[in-house]
Amino acid sequence: METFKHIVNTLADPRIYFILGVLGFFAMIFWMRQLTHPMVAIVALVVLVVFYAIGLQDENFRAIVGKPDNIPISMLFLLVGFFTWLSLRKAVANDRLKAEGAPTFEDTEAKGRTYAWPDLVYTEFICLILITVFLAAWSVTFEAPIEQPASTTKSPNPSKAPWYFLGLQEMLVYFDPWLAGVVLPSFIILGLMALPYIDPNPKGNGYYTFKERPFAIGLFLFGFLVLWVSLIVLGTFLRGPNWNFFGPFEPWDVHKLLPLTNVNLSEYIWVRFLHRAMPDHWFVRESFGILAVILYLALPPLILAKTVFRKLFVQMGLVRYSVMILLFLTMMSLPIKMLLRWTLNLKYIVAIHEHFFNI
């Protein structure tokens, strides 16, 4: 049992956890047909139930997962996983039918449509009654997660935002508030919303598919599952006192303090590499970081247009491709910055404190 806990705590290290999440996402895409088999879903559900059954025997795991406001979050993650699996299963089935020249499931079901009244409304009314009974039983069984009255002399440790803002709170660790709270969320959300319209591919409207729109669907799933849901998991279950990382079976010790020597890129270059004092003028000091940001925004669009995204560039045209690649690079800056912080303790690429501008 202790070996099992140690393995889980090791895998919960943010670097390993995030890399495994990315690898798992690409495995889901490449082996979609095999992984959407019903037996895979049954095995995954059994493994999850066994994991929770074993975990709930541990006091630390039970204290985290058993919090009244964390129980519905676990259920939400289960639902996200189920509906992602279900949608991909339907996409695989439709892609097979399209390859055979047969109508999709949506086309077949359209022939047997029924009226909204009374069939749909009656079913929704029954669901309304069942959900009401469930919520009433829930409110009686579990206490409301109401903490002590707010005090100016004592702050909760850890002080966490609501679960739907934990992704933003996690982003604040790696970026300045103007980036993590305004620019990146706006670009990511607007980018995911605009992606189906930027992609000129007319296929895949009104039915589940993946092969007909792999780029748009794959990029959307990556942004939602890897860059949003995984951050909520990170902030909910793995962030503890003093905003340190804790494994699921590790006690939340308020005295745990990890020395983090976060270093800016300018200090890495001028002090540690060139062995020189930091220049006084901000432009000279941050010239390497500014150049790195410019190259990041300029070179990948050109390289990708000639290689991986060559077909997309022809289909989209210059304007649509430019919008798409800007949103794509902005979204990818989040995992890049996270890995740089976790591996090199790199704080800012550009740190212009004189003008409150940090990247």
N, C-alpha and C positions, 0 to 999 in steps of 0.2 A: 504493500500500500504506500509506504513512504517513497519507494522508487517511482511509483506512478505519479505521486504528487510532485516529486522533483522534476520528472520529465515534463509535466504540464507547466510547471513554473518556469522551466527553461524555455519552452516553446512560447511562453507568454512574453518573453523579452521583446520589446517593440521592434527591434531590427529583424529578429527571426519571425515574429508574428506578421509583420507587414510583408516581408519577402515571401513567406508561405502563402499569404493572401493573394499576392500578385500571381505566383505560380499556380495556385489553385484556380484562379480566374482563367488563365490561359489554358489550363488543363480542361476546364469546363467547356471552353470554346472548341478546342481541338478534338476532344472526345465527347462531343455533345450527344451524338447518337447513342453511344454506350451508356453514358451517365444519366440519360433521361429514361432509361428502362425502369419500369415500376419496381423491380427487385432492388435496384440501387437506392431508390427512395425509402423502401422498407428497411433496408440494412442501415441507411443513414439515420433513420428515425430510431431504430433499436439502439444503435451506438450512442445517440444523443441521450436517450432515456437511461441507458446504463451509466453513462458519464454523470448525469445529474443524480442518479441514485447513489453512486459512489461518492460524488462530491458533497452531497447533503449530509453525509456522515461526518464531514470535517467541519469543525466549528468556524473556521475562517471563511470557507466557501459558503456556508450557510448564512453567515452574517452579511455577506455581500449580496448574494443572489436572493436571499430571503427578505431583504428590505421591502416594505410595502410598495414603494415606488419603483423598485427594480423588477418585481414579479411581472407586471404587464410589459415591461421592456423585453424580457426574455420571450414572452409570448409573441410580441411584435416581430422579433428576429426570426422566430420559427415560422411565422406567417410569410415574412419576406422570402425566406428560403423556399417555402412550399410553392408560393405563387411564381417565383422565378423558375423553379423546376417545371411547374405545370405549363408556363408559357413557352419554355424552350422545348418541352415535349410536343406541344401542339405545333411549334414551328418545324420540328424535325418531321413530324407526320405530314404536314402540308407540303414541305419540300419534296418528300418522297412522292406524294400524290401528283404534284406539279410535274415532276420528272417523268411520271408514267402517263401524263396527259389526262389525268382524272380531275374532277372538280375538288376543291378544297372542302374541309369540314364546314366552313362558314357558308359556302354555297349550298351544300347539302342540307344544312340546318335551316337555311332561308326558306326552303320549300315547305317546311313544317311549322311555320310561325303561328303563334296564337295571339289573341288580343291581350292588351295590357289589363283590361278589366273583363272578367274577374280573376284570370289566372295569375298574372304577375302581382297585382295588388293584394290578392288573397295570400300568396306566398310571402310577400313582404310583411303583411300584417302578422302572420304566424311567427316570422323571425323577430319582429318587434316585440312580441310578447315574451318569447324565449330570452332575448337579450335583456329585457327589463327584469325578468326573474333572476337571470344570472348576475346582473349588476346589483340587485338588491341583496342577494346572498353574499356577493363579494364585499359589499359595504358592511355587512354584519360580521363577516369572518375576519377581515383584515382592518387594522386600525389605519386611520388616515395619516399619511406621512407629514404631520404637522410638528415642527420643531419648536424650540423655545422662542419667546419673543425676542425680536432683534435687539442687540445691545451694541453700543459703540465701543465697549471695552473688551468684548469677546466675539470673535468671528468663528464660524464653523470651519473645521479643518478635517477634510477638504471642503472648500466652498465651491459647490458645483452649480452650473446653470441647469435649467430643465433639460430633459434628455434630448429634445429636438434642437437645442442650442449647444449641445456638448461638442458637436463637430466644429462649430465656430470657436468655442472656447479652446479646443485643442489646436486650432490653427493659430490662435493668438500666441502660442508658445514659440512658433517659428517665424512669425511675421509681425510687423508693427500693426497697431489697431487700424490704421487707415487702409492697410492692405487686407488683413485678415477679417476685418469687420465690414468692409464696404466693397473694395475692388474685387477681390477673389470670389466671395459669394455671389456677387452680381454677375461676374463673368461666367462662373460655373453654372449658375442656375439659368441665366439667359442663354448661355451656350447650349446647354442640354435642351432647352425649349426650342432654340432656333435650329438645332442640328437637322431635324427632319425637313426643314424648309431650305436650308443651305444645300443639302444633298439633292441634286436634281433627279435622282432615280425615281421614276413614277411607280415602281413596283412595290408590292407589299402593303397596299392600302386596303384596309377592311378585312385582313386575314393575317394570321400568324405566319411568319416566315423568318428565316435567317439568311439563307443562301442568296436571296435576292437583294438584301440590303445589309451585308455583313459589316461594313464600316460604320454606318450610322447606329445600328443596334449594338454592335460590340463596344463602340466608344461610349454610348449612353450607359450601358451596363457597367463599364469600367468606372465611369464617373460616379455612378450612383452606389454601386456595391463596394468598390475598393476605396474610393476617395470620400465617401460620405457615411455609409453604414459602418464601415470598419472603424472610422474615427469615433462614431457614437459608441461602439463596443469598447474602444480603447478608453474613452473618457468615463464610461459607466462602470466598467468592471475592473479595469487595470490601473486607474489613477486613484491614488490614495492620499493620505496626509502629506502636507507640504508639496502636493502635486508630484510626488514620486511615483514610479511604476512599481506595482506589486503583482506577484503572481496570484492566481485564483486561490491557491492554498497557502499563501503567505500572510502572516498576521500583519494588520495595519498598525505598525509601530510609529507613533507620532514623533519619536526621537530619531527616526531614520533620516539622516541627512547625507545626500550624495554630493560630494564636491564637484561642481560643474564649472570648469574653466572655459566658458564660452569665449571664443576668439573671433574677431572680425577678419575678413579676407585681407584687408590692408595690413593688419598686424602680422598675419602669417607671412605676407610677402616682404614687407619692409624690415621687420624686426627678426623674424625667425629664418627667413631665406636670404635676404640681402645683408642682414646684420647691420642695419642702419637705423637711425632715429626716425620716428614718424615725421613726415613733412608737416609744416604748420598750415599751409593752405589746403582747404578741403578738396579742391579739384585734383591737385597733385597727389594727395594722400589716397584718394579713392579712384584714381585713374584706372587702375587695374580692374577694380570692380565694375566701373562704368563700362569699360571695354568688354568685360565678360558678359554683361547684360546685353549690350548691343550685338555682340556676336551670337548670343543665344537667340535673339529675336530675328537676326538677319540670315545666318548660315543655314539652320535647319530647314526653313521654308524652301530655300533653293535646292538643298541636297535632297530633301524628301520629294520635291516636285520632279526631280530627275530619276528617282529610284522607286521607293516604296509607294509614293502617292502619284506616280506618273499618270496612271489611268484616271485617277480622281481629278488631277489638274486639267486634263483634257476635257473631262465631262463638266466640271464646274466652271471653268474659265478663270481668268485672273482675279476678278473681284470676289467671287464666292470663295475661291481657294484662299485668298488673303484673309478673309474674315474667319474662315474655318481654321486655318493654321494659327492665327493669333489666339483664338479661343482654345485651341488644342495645346499650344505652348504654355498659355496661362494656367490651364488645368494641370499640366504635367510639372509645373514649377512647384506644386505642393509636395508630391512625393520626393522630388529631387531635394528640396530644402529639408524635408524631414530626415532623409537618409544622411545628408551632410551634417545635420545637428547630432544625430545619434552616433555617427561613426567618427567625425572629426571635430565635434563640438563647435562647428562653424555657426556663428550667430548671424552676421549680416554679410551679404555680398558687397553692398554699398552702405556705408554708415556715415551719413552727413548730419551729425548731431547739431551743427550750427544752424541748420534750416529745418530740423525735425523731419528729415527725409531718409528713411532706412529701407533697404530691400533685403 
